[in-house]
Amino acid sequence: MTIAPPAADERVAARSSFRKLLGRPEIGALIGAIVLFVFFSLVADAFLRASSFSTVLYSSASMGIMAVSVSLLMIGGEFDLSAGVMVTSSALIASMFSYELTLNVWVGVVVSLVVTLALGFLNGLLYVRTGLPSFIVTLGTFFMLAGLNLGFTKLITHNVATPSIEDMDGFSQARAVFARDFTIGGVQVNISVLWWIVFVAIATWLLLRTRSGNWIFAVGGSAASARAVGVPVTRTKIALFMGVSFTAWFYGMHILFNFKSVQSGEGVGNEFFYIICAVVGGCLLTGGYGSAIGAAIGAFIWGMTSNGIVYAEWNPDWFKFFLGAMLLAATVVNLVVRRRAEAGK
Amino acid sequence: MKRKVIAAALAGLLALSACSSSGGKKADEQATKALNGSGGPRLKIAMVTHSAQGDAFWDIVQKGAQSASAKDNVQFLYAADPDGGKQAQLVQSYIDQHVDGLIVTLAKPDALKDVVAKAVAAKIPVVTINSGAEESAKFGALAHFGQDENIAGQAAGEQLNKAGIKKAVCLIHEQGNVGLEARCAGAKKTFSGQMQNLFVQGANMPQVKSAVTAKLQADKGIDGILALNAQIALTAVDAAKGSGSKAKVATFDMNKDLVTAIKDGRIQFAVDQQPYLQGYEAVDELWLYKRNGDILGGGQPVLTGPAIVDKSNADAVAPYADRGTR
């Protein structure tokens, strides 16, 4: 890949705002989301109620918080297959640390943050040092974490789930931060929805308005070229893995304080849902292209589909088929729109 | 000459009297000793289940098996894989190791049929637990310990009637699991109201919560929820509370938090299949068979449940649930 001289670069030529809009990574997902929304509004009576919308948003946030950092990582050209179980690891660490030592739960929360960030750092370091594809490195850490989750939980609690920490000091404050329900205009909303929106906003600002954002696009587009123009590739990639571990910690805390006890086997398979959300939202599997808002819309599509089927009272046996078909449709729309936009550039 | 003959005869007698290689009181004593569990060669018994990693239910089964093993001087080995083919491979590897007894779950009977036949051909006694009541004897297993899921479902349906529930939803947390479908079908059979199934993603609690909330929002008439596992039930309680529904929650299977929830009335009742018994009895049966040729159940499945836990007996069960054996 060569770097075009800046003066003759057609990529920076002015475009009409409509074309600009169509060229955004998230536009396909947005169209898909609108189509799905209209569709479920028509087939399911309960779908349009405000309380239902809140349920859909909660379900979306449960995927969306992780999809934010996973989409950044994918734009940076990498995968993290350990993201799903890392959520469980972080919840287990916080829960067992505070319970076994009978400490204020906030101590566990902080310890878990440190350990989980270290796990992300380790993922990044292993990737950078070995030069292996991140798919392989994190596949390894995925299995290792899944084993550690179960092994440590059984070793420490002699059960496969952690005991409830509901009655411990600091639980109610921590719950207020990570998992509280509150009422807006008569509708109950979980605080994780707000956090999700905050994370999406921060990630979008980071991507589009800061130098770090440019670095992320650059290392995903071509790491070698990025390095050649002075982008700190190693640091950026490690930071992206740590970003994933940060949201894994955050979401892990939500699970812990919402459900009080943690099953050590949970979280396996969710990593693919995060990746699906990011891809539906316009991230390329090859890196260098995508958006955090797109991943949020991807998560919203996921939330609408998984709950819309319930609202529509369809036979649940077909759930996975519907889910797969809708995700595929959204991605195809995405692809078509983007091709058209790029062709007309 | 005569002296020599007498001497030889005496020597022979002496030699004979020194030890009889079979029978006699000593052998009887040894057998009795072995029966009491304090002697005899150490047996190696392997259990292969269809459990996913870290499943709470199978953890209790293992605990039962381990305590029977400790009592019976058995070396207990355990392996599990939810995939039928892989489970069969695990069984095969224990046959290769020449274990003294095998405990197998037949959740996917067709996948395990051949390998169980191989074990029987290799003269390794096989006991089945949990699932496969129908196939157990056909495949040549000695005995089966488990709960008939349909009968357990029927018990749950009757309990729901007692609780005055009119419209219930049965939460299936593993798609395509025959046992779970049978529970819901059994409950539907005896339940006098209306019941429908809802699929929830068991490995993902926030999704379970939102799916149950969505269902309660979609159909305000639902006044009962039947969960098929303890953690799902506790999440369903949260969902019902969050959506302002008055639906009462009942469940299959138990854990510590669930017993507390029964005590304070958040959960109506639990249908317990006593997994501890399944593990314990399976090891004990193999040990009895090896020591005394005993077979439990007379060719019929031995039922370990349903045992209903509700407010009336929750206090009695609580300490056992606390240590993770109920």
Interface residues (C-beta under 8 A of the other chain):
Chain A: A44 D45 A46 R49 S51 S52 T55 V56 Y58 S59 S62 A146 N149 L150 T153 K154 H158 N159 V160 A161 P163 S164 D181 Q188 H254 I255 N258 F259 K260 S261 Q263 S264 G265 E266 G267 V268 G269 N270 G303 S306 N307 V310 Y311 E313 P316 D317 F319 K320
Chain B: A52 Q53 G54 D55 A56 D59 I172 Q175 N197 L198 F199 Q201 A203 N204 M205 P206 Q207 K209 S210 A211 T213 A214 K215 Q217 A218 D219 Q231 L234 T235 D238 G242 S243 N255 K256 D257 T260 G324
